[in-house]
Amino acid sequence: MNAGLQTSVLIEPKPRPGSASAGAPILHFGRWYWLTGVVLAAADLLVFTACGASAVWLWTAVENQIVPGDYLALWPMLLVFLGVSAMVKLYPGVGTHPVEEFRRQGLVISLVFLVFATGTFMFKQGPIYSRAVFVIAWALCFIAVPIARTVTKLIFKKASWFGYPAVIFGNSHAIERLVAQLGRYPNLGLRARAIVTSDAAAPAQIASIPVIDVQTLIPTLREAGKVPYALVGTENMSRESIKHLLEGPLQSFRHVILIPDLPLPATLWMTGRDLGGMLGLEIEHRLLDPSRRLVKRSLDLLALAILLPVFLPVFAVLAAVIKLDSKGPVLIGLRRVGYNGKIFHQMKFRTMVTNNDHVLRDALARDPALKKEWDETQKLRDDPRLTRVGRWLRRASIDELPQIFNVLLGQMSLVGPRPITTGETAKYEDLASVYTKSLPGMTGLWQVSGRNDLSYDDRVTLDAYYVRNWSIWLDLYIVIKTVWVVLTGRGAY
């Protein structure tokens, strides 16, 4: 390592009295980070048990012939659930994207219930268990366990012991980006505990971490082995420097995460490939696969078969209310860009006055601040065009329910990018071709990530991210978050 290398670490302000290294700073990497995995496992176990008990109680109220006490014999399910979860690295699940975490949990829960349900019905030894109880318990666990895990992280994310310590390597710019990213997403469970840089222009402090000599850090890591993770920002770093790090100090870490200095989009489904000793990164564009598009379409139709009988009476009531509130049609069709750039009419309940274009022009001409907001986001927080009922429909996101018929016609999907106008395609620039690879959605990443509170550039980025990273698990994740966003009204206006 070159002589100019410096280390920025969290230090204890006073040395331990009587220690051999008295007068030298003592590295503070945390001793209780293993509690992260223990707390998450305890939360999973508690909710899994509660879901099973709730399923038994619910079905007992319906079917009096079952004996609740018989289900206590299935307690090994809890151990299998924890064991399989640990095998797929859900404890502590550090550095795992929420969608990938949700996918692993869903697969583990489904596997455990499938194995035990199959076993009890095939061997038919002991009590006869109800199939309905297994199905109800599986459905409750599938939804409740991931939610409980998220809530647990929100509760403990600021605790000093939560998260695994990490050392960050790179130049000052890469380090600042990584420190900011870890601070922005504490749910990832990685905490910056030391910074190593050879950048002569690096500030004396980065994120309030003081600077000491590198020789104090490396021996401590090798002897104590307290820091399991290293993050390496390779921006402007030579191949020789990366090789030196990998063959030198980075061998002290159990996990090394390289952040490549490449113009690659963020993706959940990038896979490392060994091409005869040469590293390759495979990026899979899943929505280009006809079989996956067929699966997505089949799920849309299945959901519609369940939703339409429920929503049709609601539509009739809302149509009457809209008609009584203001003059004009109940439904409107907005021209939008769809799959492969094809234009379609997006159906919505009318929420605006019939002369809304004239009202908008007058409002923008009178109010420069309003015009600036419109130019930047194509949305208005206090929109003068909305009717009384329309304002309520927007707040509750009910105005978009008729898009179910667009889904039925194959023009939209339940989950997808935000539908855009032909004029907006210019703002997407090179990403316009990415957008048109997927059907627009009734809900999507932008709706569950801030909705109208986001900048336009953020919306474009989220749309492109969705298309590149589509999976059934991402869709399920968005649907679950959509329910929460609609209930809270976050970003709706």
C-alpha positions in Angstrom: 0.0 0.0 0.0 1.5 3.4 -0.9 2.9 5.7 1.7 0.3 8.3 1.1 -2.6 6.1 2.3 -4.6 7.4 5.2 -7.3 5.9 7.3 -10.3 7.6 8.7 -11.9 5.7 11.5 -14.3 6.1 14.4 -12.1 6.3 17.5 -12.6 6.3 21.2 -11.5 9.6 22.6 -9.6 8.2 25.6 -7.3 5.1 25.5 -7.9 2.2 27.9 -5.9 2.8 31.1 -3.0 0.4 31.5 -3.2 -0.9 27.9 -0.1 -1.6 26.0 -1.2 0.9 23.4 -2.0 3.6 25.8 -1.9 7.0 24.1 -3.0 5.4 20.7 -6.6 5.6 19.5 -8.8 2.6 20.0 -10.8 1.4 17.1 -14.6 1.3 17.6 -16.1 -1.3 15.3 -18.9 -2.4 17.6 -19.2 -5.8 19.4 -23.0 -6.3 19.3 -23.8 -6.2 15.6 -24.7 -9.9 15.7 -27.9 -8.8 17.5 -29.2 -7.5 14.1 -29.7 -11.1 12.9 -31.0 -12.3 16.3 -33.7 -9.5 16.5 -34.8 -10.1 12.9 -35.0 -13.9 13.5 -37.0 -13.3 16.7 -39.4 -11.0 14.8 -39.8 -13.6 12.0 -40.5 -16.4 14.5 -43.0 -14.4 16.5 -45.0 -13.3 13.4 -44.8 -16.8 11.8 -46.2 -18.3 15.0 -48.9 -15.6 15.3 -50.0 -16.2 11.7 -50.3 -20.0 12.3 -52.3 -19.5 15.5 -54.6 -16.9 13.7 -55.3 -19.4 10.9 -56.3 -22.1 13.4 -58.5 -19.7 15.3 -60.2 -18.3 12.2 -60.9 -21.7 10.7 -62.1 -23.0 14.1 -64.8 -20.3 14.0 -65.9 -21.6 10.6 -65.4 -25.4 11.1 -66.2 -26.6 14.6 -64.8 -30.1 14.0 -61.1 -29.2 14.1 -59.2 -29.5 17.3 -56.8 -26.5 17.8 -54.5 -28.4 20.2 -53.7 -30.9 17.4 -51.7 -28.2 15.5 -49.2 -27.9 18.4 -47.6 -31.0 17.0 -46.5 -28.9 14.0 -44.0 -26.9 16.1 -41.0 -28.3 14.1 -42.2 -26.0 11.3 -40.8 -23.1 13.3 -37.3 -24.6 13.4 -37.4 -25.5 9.7 -38.5 -22.0 8.9 -35.6 -20.4 10.8 -33.1 -22.9 9.5 -34.0 -22.4 5.8 -34.2 -18.6 6.3 -30.6 -18.7 7.7 -29.5 -20.9 4.8 -30.6 -18.3 2.2 -28.8 -15.6 4.3 -31.8 -13.7 5.6 -30.0 -13.4 9.0 -28.8 -10.8 9.1 -29.6 -10.1 5.4 -27.1 -7.3 5.3 -26.8 -5.4 1.9 -29.9 -7.1 0.5 -32.3 -5.1 -1.6 -35.9 -5.1 -0.1 -37.3 -6.9 -3.3 -34.7 -9.6 -3.1 -35.3 -10.0 0.6 -39.0 -10.3 -0.1 -38.4 -12.9 -2.8 -36.3 -15.0 -0.4 -38.8 -14.8 2.4 -41.7 -15.7 0.0 -39.9 -18.7 -1.3 -38.9 -19.9 2.2 -42.4 -19.6 3.5 -43.9 -21.3 0.5 -41.4 -24.1 0.7 -41.9 -24.8 4.4 -45.7 -24.9 4.1 -45.5 -27.0 0.9 -43.2 -29.6 2.6 -45.3 -29.9 5.8 -48.7 -29.9 4.1 -47.5 -32.6 1.6 -46.0 -34.6 4.4 -49.1 -34.6 6.7 -51.5 -35.4 3.8 -49.4 -38.1 2.3 -48.5 -40.1 5.4 -51.8 -39.4 7.2 -50.4 -40.3 10.6 -51.8 -38.7 13.7 -54.5 -36.0 13.6 -56.1 -35.0 10.3 -55.2 -31.4 9.5 -57.4 -29.0 7.6 -56.1 -27.9 4.2 -57.8 -24.5 4.7 -55.7 -23.9 7.8 -52.5 -24.4 5.8 -53.7 -22.1 3.0 -54.8 -19.3 5.4 -51.6 -19.6 7.4 -49.5 -19.5 4.3 -51.3 -16.4 3.0 -51.0 -14.6 6.3 -47.3 -15.4 6.6 -46.6 -14.4 3.0 -47.9 -10.9 3.8 -47.2 -10.4 7.5 -43.6 -11.7 7.8 -42.1 -9.3 5.3 -44.1 -6.4 6.7 -42.9 -7.3 10.3 -39.3 -7.4 9.1 -39.6 -3.9 7.6 -41.2 -2.6 10.7 -38.5 -4.2 12.9 -35.8 -2.4 10.8 -37.6 0.9 11.1 -37.8 0.6 14.9 -34.2 -0.4 15.4 -32.3 1.2 12.5 -31.0 4.0 14.7 -29.8 1.7 17.5 -26.0 1.7 17.9 -25.9 -2.1 17.6 -28.1 -2.4 14.5 -26.3 -3.1 11.2 -22.9 -4.6 10.4 -19.7 -2.5 10.5 -18.0 -1.8 7.2 -14.7 -0.3 6.0 -14.8 1.9 2.9 -11.9 2.1 0.4 -11.6 4.6 -2.4 -10.9 8.2 -3.4 -12.7 11.0 -1.5 -15.5 11.4 -4.1 -16.3 7.7 -4.1 -16.1 7.6 -0.3 -18.5 10.5 0.1 -21.0 8.9 -2.3 -20.9 5.5 -0.4 -21.1 7.1 3.0 -24.1 9.2 1.9 -25.8 6.1 0.3 -25.4 4.0 3.4 -26.8 6.9 5.5 -29.7 7.3 3.1 -30.6 3.6 3.2 -30.0 2.4 6.8 -32.3 -0.6 6.1 -29.4 -2.2 4.1 -27.8 -2.8 7.5 -24.3 -1.6 6.6 -22.6 1.0 8.8 -19.5 2.9 7.8 -17.0 2.4 10.6 -13.7 3.3 8.8 -12.5 5.0 5.7 -9.3 4.2 3.8 -8.1 6.6 1.1 -4.9 7.5 -0.7 -6.4 10.7 -2.1 -4.1 13.5 -1.1 -7.0 16.0 -1.6 -9.3 14.1 0.9 -10.6 16.3 3.7 -9.5 15.8 7.2 -13.0 14.6 8.0 -15.5 12.7 6.0 -18.9 12.4 7.7 -17.3 13.6 11.0 -14.8 10.7 11.0 -11.3 11.8 12.1 -8.1 10.7 10.3 -5.3 8.5 11.7 -2.4 6.5 10.2 -3.3 3.4 8.2 -0.8 1.2 10.2 -3.2 1.5 13.2 -6.0 0.0 11.3 -4.8 -3.0 9.3 -3.1 -4.9 12.2 -6.2 -4.3 14.3 -8.4 -5.8 11.6 -6.2 -8.8 11.1 -6.0 -9.6 14.8 -9.5 -8.8 15.9 -11.4 -9.7 12.7 -14.2 -7.5 13.9 -15.2 -5.9 10.6 -16.9 -8.4 8.3 -17.6 -6.0 5.3 -15.4 -3.9 3.0 -16.9 -1.6 0.3 -14.5 -0.6 -2.4 -15.3 2.4 -4.6 -13.2 1.8 -7.7 -13.8 5.2 -9.3 -10.5 6.4 -10.9 -8.7 3.5 -9.3 -6.1 1.8 -11.4 -6.1 -2.0 -12.0 -2.8 -2.3 -10.1 -4.3 -0.5 -7.0 -7.4 -2.8 -7.1 -5.2 -5.9 -7.4 -3.0 -4.6 -4.5 -6.1 -4.1 -2.3 -7.6 -7.5 -3.1 -4.3 -9.4 -2.5 -3.5 -7.3 0.6 -5.7 -5.6 3.2 -9.0 -6.8 1.7 -8.1 -10.4 2.6 -8.9 -9.5 6.2 -12.6 -9.2 5.4 -15.2 -12.0 5.1 -17.2 -10.0 2.5 -15.8 -7.6 -0.1 -18.2 -5.5 -2.2 -16.7 -3.8 -5.3 -18.5 -0.8 -6.6 -17.5 -0.7 -10.3 -16.7 2.5 -12.1 -18.8 1.6 -15.1 -21.8 3.2 -16.8 -24.1 0.4 -15.7 -27.7 0.9 -14.6 -28.7 -0.3 -11.1 -30.1 -3.8 -11.5 -31.4 -6.5 -9.2 -30.7 -9.3 -11.6 -27.0 -8.8 -12.5 -25.1 -12.1 -12.4 -21.3 -12.7 -12.3 -20.0 -15.2 -14.9 -16.7 -17.0 -15.1 -15.8 -16.9 -18.8 -12.8 -19.2 -18.7 -11.1 -17.2 -15.9 -12.4 -13.8 -17.2 -15.1 -12.1 -15.1 -18.3 -11.2 -17.0 -21.4 -9.4 -15.7 -24.7 -10.7 -17.2 -27.6 -8.2 -17.3 -30.9 -9.8 -17.9 -33.7 -7.8 -19.6 -36.6 -9.9 -18.4 -39.4 -8.2 -20.1 -37.9 -9.1 -23.5 -38.6 -12.8 -22.6 -42.1 -13.7 -24.1 -42.7 -16.4 -21.5 -42.3 -13.8 -18.7 -44.6 -11.4 -20.4 -47.1 -14.2 -20.7 -46.8 -14.8 -16.9 -47.3 -11.1 -16.2 -50.4 -11.0 -18.4 -51.8 -14.1 -16.9 -51.5 -12.6 -13.4 -53.2 -9.5 -14.5 -56.2 -11.4 -15.8 -56.4 -13.6 -12.7 -56.4 -10.4 -10.5 -59.1 -8.9 -12.7 -61.3 -12.0 -12.3 -61.2 -11.3 -8.6 -61.4 -7.5 -8.6 -64.1 -6.8 -11.2 -67.1 -8.3 -9.4 -66.1 -6.2 -6.3 -65.5 -2.9 -8.1 -68.4 -2.8 -10.5 -71.0 -1.8 -7.8 -68.5 0.8 -6.6 -68.2 2.2 -10.1 -72.0 2.7 -10.3 -72.1 4.7 -7.0 -69.1 6.9 -8.0 -70.6 7.5 -11.4 -73.8 8.9 -9.8 -71.8 11.1 -7.3 -69.6 12.6 -10.1 -72.7 13.3 -12.3 -74.5 15.1 -9.4 -71.4 17.2 -8.5 -70.7 18.8 -11.9 -71.6 18.8 -15.5 -69.8 16.6 -17.9 -69.1 12.9 -18.6 -68.3 10.4 -15.9 -65.3 8.9 -17.6 -62.6 10.5 -19.7 -60.0 9.0 -22.0 -56.5 10.5 -21.9 -54.1 9.9 -24.8 -51.1 8.0 -23.5 -48.0 6.2 -24.9 -48.2 2.5 -24.5 -46.3 -0.7 -25.3 -44.0 -0.3 -28.4 -45.0 3.4 -28.5 -48.6 2.7 -29.5 -51.1 5.4 -28.4 -54.1 4.3 -26.3 -56.8 6.2 -24.2 -56.2 5.9 -20.5 -59.6 5.7 -18.7 -60.2 7.7 -15.6 -63.1 9.1 -13.6 -63.5 12.8 -14.5 -62.0 14.9 -11.7 -61.8 18.3 -13.5 -64.2 20.9 -14.8 -65.0 20.5 -18.5 -63.2 23.7 -19.6 -60.0 22.7 -17.7 -57.6 23.8 -20.5 -58.9 27.4 -20.3 -58.8 27.4 -16.5 -55.2 26.1 -16.5 -54.0 28.7 -19.0 -55.5 31.5 -17.0 -54.1 30.2 -13.7 -50.6 29.8 -15.1 -50.7 33.3 -16.7 -51.7 34.8 -13.3 -49.3 32.9 -11.0 -45.5 32.6 -12.0 -44.9 30.2 -9.1 -47.7 27.9 -10.3 -46.3 28.0 -13.8 -42.8 27.1 -12.5 -44.3 24.1 -10.6 -46.2 23.0 -13.8 -43.1 23.3 -16.0 -41.0 21.2 -13.6 -43.4 18.4 -12.7 -46.5 18.6 -15.0 -48.5 18.5 -11.7 -50.0 21.1 -9.4 -50.3 20.6 -5.7 -53.3 23.0 -5.6 -54.8 22.4 -9.0 -57.6 25.0 -9.8 -59.1 22.6 -12.4 -60.4 20.0 -9.9 -64.0 19.7 -8.9 -65.1 19.2 -5.3 -65.6 15.4 -5.8 -62.6 15.3 -8.1 -60.3 16.6 -5.4 -61.4 13.8 -3.1 -61.1 11.2 -5.8 -57.5 12.3 -6.4 -56.6 12.2 -2.7 -58.0 8.7 -2.4 -56.5 7.6 -5.8 -60.0 6.3 -6.7 -60.1 8.3 -10.0 -57.8 5.7 -11.6 -59.9 2.6 -10.9 -61.5 2.6 -14.4 -58.0 1.8 -15.7 -59.0 -1.8 -14.8 -60.7 -1.8 -18.2 -57.5 -0.7 -19.9 -55.8 -3.7 -18.2 -58.6 -6.0 -19.5 -58.0 -4.7 -23.0 -54.3 -5.4 -22.8 -53.4 -1.7 -23.0 -52.1 -1.5 -19.4 -50.9 -3.7 -16.6 -51.7 -3.6 -12.9 -48.1 -2.7 -12.3 -45.8 -0.9 -14.6 -44.2 2.5 -15.6 -46.3 5.7 -15.2 -48.4 6.3 -18.3 -47.0 9.4 -20.2 -48.2 11.7 -22.9 -46.5 12.0 -26.4 -45.1 15.3 -25.3 -43.4 13.8 -22.3 -41.4 11.3 -24.4 -38.9 14.0 -25.2 -38.1 14.4 -21.5 -37.3 10.7 -21.3 -34.6 11.2 -24.0 -32.6 7.9 -24.5 -34.8 6.2 -21.9 -37.9 6.5 -24.0 -37.1 3.2 -25.7 -36.7 1.5 -22.3 -40.1 2.8 -21.2 -42.0 1.4 -24.3 -40.7 -2.1 -23.5 -43.4 -2.5 -20.9 -47.1 -1.9 -20.6 -47.9 1.2 -18.5 -49.2 0.4 -15.0 -52.1 1.4 -12.8 -49.5 1.5 -10.0 -45.7 1.5 -10.1 -42.4 2.4 -8.5 -43.0 6.2 -8.7 -46.4 5.8 -6.9 -44.9 4.0 -4.0 -41.7 6.1 -3.8 -43.2 9.6 -3.3 -45.7 10.0 -6.2 -46.2 13.7 -6.9 -43.5 14.7 -4.4 -40.8 13.4 -6.7 -39.0 15.4 -9.3 -39.7 14.6 -13.0 -36.1 13.2 -13.4 -36.8 10.9 -10.4 -39.9 9.5 -12.1 -38.0 8.8 -15.3 -35.3 7.0 -13.4 -37.8 4.9 -11.5 -39.7 3.9 -14.7 -36.4 2.8 -16.3 -35.4 0.9 -13.2 -38.7 -1.0 -13.2 -38.5 -2.1 -16.8 -34.9 -3.3 -16.3 -35.6 -5.1 -13.0 -39.0 -6.5 -13.6 -40.0 -9.7 -11.7 -43.1 -11.2 -10.1 -41.5 -10.3 -6.8 -41.0 -6.7 -7.7 -44.7 -6.5 -8.8 -45.9 -8.1 -5.5 -43.6 -5.7 -3.5 -45.1 -2.7 -5.3 -48.7 -3.9 -4.9 -48.2 -4.3 -1.1 -46.6 -0.9 -0.8 -49.4 0.6 -2.9 -51.9 -0.4 -0.3 -50.0 1.5 2.3 -49.5 4.6 0.1 -53.2 4.7 -0.7 -54.2 4.4 2.9 -51.9 7.1 4.0 -52.5 9.4 1.0 -48.7 10.0 0.7 -47.9 12.3 -2.2 -51.4 12.3 -3.6 -52.9 15.6 -5.0 
